[in-house]
Amino acid sequence: SLIGRWVEVALRPPVKVAGCIESERREAMFHRLIRTLDLYDGLRLPVKVGRLELLLVHEEGETRLMQRRCPHADFALDRCTISHGELRCPGHGLTFSLRSGRCLNGNYQLQQYRIDYDGPWLGVDLSP
């Protein structure tokens, strides 16, 4: 079963092969989020990976993955607006740069995550 496989992979130490960890362990750390064919402008997809609440956003032809809640007041960003590379929180109107995650009108940082691809799937690899 998948649960048994996760436990087995988690208990084995990573094996380095030419600077990479073995592919089976890599697959266990890759979390599929959505198929690339299902992306569309305006997409706001809240996802939970373990304890992390993330938000997958596709706008203006670009896909980004970030923390789901505003670092200012913990407001859900699911209904955020995006324009010209900036995300606006629907709670208090704080604006964040999508490029850096930095708040443009406050001292806050929006954590972003690198998106990986596995065939037709878009996902995140949260291995340390």
N, C-alpha and C positions, 0 to 999 in steps of 0.2 A: 504494500500500500504506500501511498505518498507520504503518510506520516512516518512510517518506518524508515523510508528512504531519507527524509529530512534528518531524523535522529542519527542514522548511520553516517550521513555525510557530515553532520555537525561534530560528531565525535572523532572523525578521522582528521589528522593534521593535514594541512594543505601540502601538496607535492609540487615543488617548483620544477617547471620544465621550460628551459630557455627563457627564464624571466617571467613566466606565466604560471598561474596555478592550474591544476588539471581541470579539464573541461567539465567533468561531472560536478565538481564543487562550484564552478562558475555558474552552471545551470541552476543549482540550488539557490544561489544568491540573487539571480535575476528574477524580478517580479514583473510578470506581464500585466500591462495596464489596459491597452487597447490595440486593435489592429490599425495599421496605418491607413487602410481604406476607409475606416470609420471616422477619421478626422474631418472636421469642417470648421470654417471660420465662425467664431462665436461659441465654440465648445468650452464649457466649464465643467469638468468632471472631477468631483470629489472622490478620492480613493483613500483607503486605509491599508497601510503596509505595516504589519505588526502593530506597534503602538503609535506609529507616525500617521498623522492626518495630513494628506497632501492634496494639492489641487493641480490638475492637468489642464492647461489652457492652450487653446489653438486660436490664434488671431492674426490677421494680416499675413497668412501663410507661414507663420512660425509657431512652433510648439514649445511650451515651457512647463516645467514641473517645479512647484514651490510649496512652502508650508501653506496649509489651508486657512490659517487664522492670522489676522493682522497682529503684528508684534506690539502694536500700540495698546489696543483694548480687547484683544482676543475675539474680534468680530469675524465671522465667516466671510471669506472672500469669494464665495460661489457666485455672487451677483455683482462682482466688480465690473468696472468698465475699463476698456483698454483703448488707448488712442496714441498714435505717434510714439510707440515704444514705452508708454507709461501706463501703469496700473493705478486705478483710483479705488480706494476702499469705500464700499457703500455705507460704512458705519459713520465715520467722521470726516471723510473726504481726503484723507492723507493720500499723497501720490508717491508711487515708488517707481524707480527706473527698472525696466525689465532687463536691461543689460547688466546692471550691477546689484540690483536688489536694494539699493540705498534709498531711503526716504528723502524726497526732495523738499519737504517742508517740516522736518522734524529729525530727531536723532534716533532713528530706528532702522533696522536691517531686516529685509525679507529674505529668509533662507531659501536658496534655490538648489535643485538637484540635477545632476547630469542625466540626460535621457540616453538610454542605450537601445539598440535594435537587435532583434533575434528573428531573422527571416521577416515575415510580415508583421511581427509584433513589435510594439514600442513598449518600453518598460524602464525599470530602474534597477540598478545593481547597488545594493547597500552594504556590500562587503567592506570590512574595515581596511 
